[in-house]
Amino acid sequence: MAPSAIAGAAALEWGGHRVELLPQRAAWLPQRHCLLVADLHLGKALSFRRLGAPVPRGTTADTLQRLSGLLQALGARELVVLGDFLHAPEAQAPAVHEALLRWRAAWPDLALTLVRGNHDDRAGDPPAALGLRVVDEPWCLAPPAALAAGIPQAPPLLALAHHPLRRDGAQVLAGHLHPCVHLSGRARDRLRLPCFHFAQGVGVLPAFGAFTGMHPVRRTPGDQVWAAADRVVALR
């Protein structure tokens, strides 16, 4: 495979597409110029503060800044969020909306799609002024080679979803689980890293948001796991 536009990425074929797994906890479909991210949970810190929890400020700004840097580095034309764009109804607040609209103003030509997740169902759709298309899962994409040949629904399809469920005739990319791995060192060091987890026709992206939890993956024989640090590393 040709090298990625992002240093330290790993690449594989999935659902008839080249998929590049990025150290920034995102995936890139170079043939579509499309960036995939999952689980931004924007407005989560605000939601927690309204409940009286002393949580950090600036996490929404940090998430959007990292997203802009990645879009710029890749020259992306399209962004797809694999669910949980907003965290809760409390995220439908002026401060969050204003931050989103400022971010969107910097990317007026970007095609923007949200595949609804469970938090989106509770939070409600983002403001219409974002120009964001909202779709239910799964959102299926035909392979680029099939489209070039005029066969829009030729298998295998790439199914973009929030919940990591197997889909007949498709290979899935999803989020929801916030996967991570624990690595141990010789001096009893223990490190927790976000990861990509691929198993039985379903690939799960790590959470992209700056204020999200992580949950260890449960590996079974045949699974593929890549840890995301300064580069994406395949784990045996």
PyMOL commands that set and color helices and strands:
alter all, ss='L'
color gray80, all
select helices_A, chain A and resi 44-50+59-74+89-91+94-105+118-123+128-130+144-148
alter helices_A, ss='H'
color red, helices_A
select strands_A, chain A and resi 10-14+17-22+26-29+34-37+78-81+111-115+133-135+139-141+157-160+170-174+179-184+190-199+202-204+215-216+224-228+232-235
alter strands_A, ss='S'
color yellow, strands_A
deselect
rebuild
show_as cartoon
